[in-house]
């Protein structure tokens, strides 16, 4: 069963949260940002090429045009493959762990897996950024030497930056599975 709801990011950009429940202890939560707009991409490319043509007209050096085309294409490839993230997803499996995946515009995916034994909690934290308070979801990793301590904080959804209302939805889903895991050994 999958459901999709619309929210806004911290910068006011529309995003979508898709929740898919695979079983009672397995949920997938994916935040999808806006797709790359061909119109804005074409406008940026045209502006660079027009500026290069202007420089070519002044200098009469064809290397200016070649360099502009080359730099634009390389820049576009770098942007699509390393910067523009289309979707960030969180797969929470109560018995195994949490998988965090970022899908880039080029199709590349980056995945991180955190074993459930390392997870201390999932929390909503706040930070001050550019003179405003933003909220973000993060996973607190348990310190192996001190069971009460935290060894690392892993922030989630860094590219899409969902607002608090969206983060609360994700937080509640994660907490339901974490609570099942905490109560399961006690009931046996």
C-alpha positions in Angstrom: 0.0 0.0 0.0 1.4 3.4 -1.1 0.2 6.9 -0.4 1.6 10.2 -1.6 1.2 13.6 0.0 2.4 17.0 -1.1 4.4 19.3 1.1 6.8 22.3 0.8 10.5 22.4 1.4 12.2 24.9 3.8 12.7 27.1 0.7 9.1 26.9 -0.4 9.6 24.4 -3.3 6.9 21.8 -3.7 8.0 18.3 -2.7 6.1 14.9 -2.4 6.3 12.4 0.4 5.6 8.8 -0.7 5.0 6.3 2.1 4.9 2.6 1.2 4.3 0.0 3.8 5.8 -3.4 2.8 5.0 -5.1 6.1 4.3 -4.3 9.7 8.0 -3.7 10.4 9.1 -2.5 7.0 8.4 1.0 5.6 9.8 3.0 2.7 9.6 6.8 2.9 10.7 8.8 -0.1 10.9 12.6 -0.5 10.9 13.6 -4.2 11.8 17.1 -5.2 11.0 18.9 -8.4 12.4 17.5 -11.6 15.0 19.4 -13.5 13.2 21.9 -15.7 14.2 21.9 -19.4 13.2 25.5 -19.7 15.7 26.7 -17.0 18.4 24.5 -18.3 18.0 25.8 -21.8 17.9 29.4 -20.6 21.2 29.0 -18.6 22.9 27.2 -21.6 21.7 29.9 -24.0 22.9 32.7 -21.7 26.4 31.2 -21.5 26.6 30.6 -25.2 25.4 34.1 -26.1 28.0 35.6 -23.8 30.6 33.4 -25.4 29.4 34.5 -28.9 29.7 38.1 -27.7 33.3 37.5 -26.6 34.0 35.7 -29.9 32.7 38.7 -31.8 35.0 41.0 -29.9 38.1 38.9 -29.9 37.6 36.9 -33.1 39.0 33.9 -31.4 37.1 30.6 -32.1 38.6 29.1 -28.9 36.2 31.1 -26.9 33.2 29.4 -28.5 34.8 25.9 -28.2 35.7 26.6 -24.5 32.1 27.8 -23.7 30.6 24.7 -25.3 33.0 22.4 -23.5 32.7 24.0 -20.1 28.9 24.1 -20.4 28.7 20.4 -21.2 31.1 19.4 -18.5 29.3 21.6 -16.0 26.0 20.0 -16.9 27.3 16.5 -16.5 28.8 17.3 -13.1 25.6 19.0 -12.0 23.4 16.1 -13.0 25.7 13.4 -11.7 26.9 14.9 -8.4 24.6 17.8 -7.3 21.0 17.5 -8.5 19.2 15.0 -6.3 15.7 14.0 -7.5 14.7 11.7 -4.6 15.9 10.8 -1.1 14.4 7.7 0.4 14.5 5.9 3.8 13.8 2.2 4.0 13.3 1.2 7.6 13.3 -2.5 8.3 12.8 -3.3 12.0 14.8 -6.4 12.2 17.7 -5.3 9.9 18.3 -1.6 9.8 17.8 1.6 7.9 18.8 2.2 4.3 19.2 5.8 3.1 19.3 6.3 -0.7 19.8 9.4 -2.7 18.9 9.3 -6.4 20.6 11.8 -8.7 19.2 13.4 -11.9 21.6 11.3 -14.0 20.3 8.0 -12.6 23.2 7.5 -10.2 22.2 6.3 -6.7 24.1 6.6 -3.4 23.1 4.2 -0.7 24.1 4.0 3.0 23.0 1.2 5.3 22.9 1.5 9.1 22.4 -1.7 11.2 19.5 -1.5 13.6 21.9 -2.4 16.5 23.7 0.9 15.9 20.5 3.0 15.9 19.8 4.7 19.2 16.9 6.8 18.0 15.5 8.9 15.2 14.8 12.5 16.1 13.8 15.9 14.7 16.5 18.4 15.4 16.5 22.2 14.7 19.3 24.4 13.4 19.7 28.1 12.6 20.5 28.6 9.0 20.6 32.0 7.2 18.7 33.8 10.0 15.9 31.3 10.3 15.2 28.1 12.2 15.1 24.9 10.1 14.2 21.4 11.2 15.8 18.3 10.0 15.4 14.6 10.7 18.5 12.7 11.9 19.5 9.2 13.1 21.4 9.0 16.4 24.0 6.3 16.4 24.8 4.5 19.6 28.3 4.7 20.9 29.7 1.1 21.1 31.8 2.0 24.2 29.0 3.9 26.1 25.5 2.5 25.6 24.0 5.7 26.9 26.1 7.9 24.6 25.8 9.0 21.0 28.7 8.4 18.6 27.4 10.1 15.5 24.4 12.1 14.2 23.4 11.2 10.6 21.2 13.9 9.0 18.5 12.8 6.5 16.9 14.5 3.6 19.6 17.1 3.3 18.9 18.0 -0.3 15.1 18.3 -0.2 15.0 19.9 3.2 11.3 19.2 4.0 9.4 21.4 6.4 8.4 20.3 9.9 4.9 18.9 8.9 6.5 16.5 6.4 9.3 15.6 8.9 6.7 14.7 11.6 5.1 12.2 9.2 8.4 10.5 8.6 9.3 10.7 12.2 6.1 9.0 13.3 6.6 6.1 10.8 10.1 5.6 12.0 9.1 5.7 15.7 6.4 3.1 15.2 8.9 0.6 13.8 11.5 1.5 16.5 8.9 0.9 19.2 8.0 -2.5 17.7 11.7 -3.4 17.9 12.0 -2.2 21.5 8.9 -4.1 22.7 9.5 -7.3 20.7 12.3 -8.8 22.9 10.4 -8.1 26.1 7.2 -9.9 25.0 9.1 -13.1 24.1 
